[in-house]
Amino acid sequence: MAQSGWPPETQRQFLVHQFDAQHRHYRQHYPAAEWLVIERDETAVGRLYIEEWPDQIRLIDIALLPDHRGGGAGGAILSDLMDMAAAAEKPLTIHVEKNNPAMRLYLRLGFTPIDEHGVYDLMEWSPPADGRQPSS
């Protein structure tokens, strides 16, 4: 845990409270979502929350533990989701915090900002007309 000056138990309680609040928000706004754990070699390394709507596939949240970032896993997962969206002939959307370092990855993969919500941009990737992804 990051050093905050708080005792470890206070840090743990704060993080549990933050997680619970976020998860309640997600459950309220995305009632039909899939809540998935990302595993590598049978070890949990992240989470993936998605919900398919009639007009799009919403990537609610994707997060990898720090030791599993930067090695291509996130890009591979996004590529699989883009394939899923292309097969469904729907755009793939996600809210991305404007200063999130992953923004570069989304832009490189062809996501474009379509709306702004405070500190977040709503990003969208649309499948090409022929249903195939361009090479990244």
GIFENUR-V807112 format. One line per field, one symbol per residue. ss: DSSP state (H for helix, E for strand, C for the rest). phi: phi as a letter, one per 20 degrees, with the letter a starting at -180 (. if undefined). A space follows every 10 residues. Layout:
ss = ???
phi = ???
This chain:
ss = CCCCCCCHHH HHHHHHHHHH HHHHHHHHHC CCCEEEEEEE CCEEEEEEEE EEECCEEEEE EEEECHHHCC CCHHHHHHHH HHHHHHHHCC EEEEEEECCC CCHHHHHHCC CEEEEEECCE EEEEECCCCC CCCCCC
phi = .ffdnefgff gfffffffff ffffffffec fdfedddecc lmdfcrcbdc bedgdaddef acbdfgfden dnffffffff fffffffelc fdcbecfgef gfgffgffeo fcfcaccmed dedcddffge ndfffd
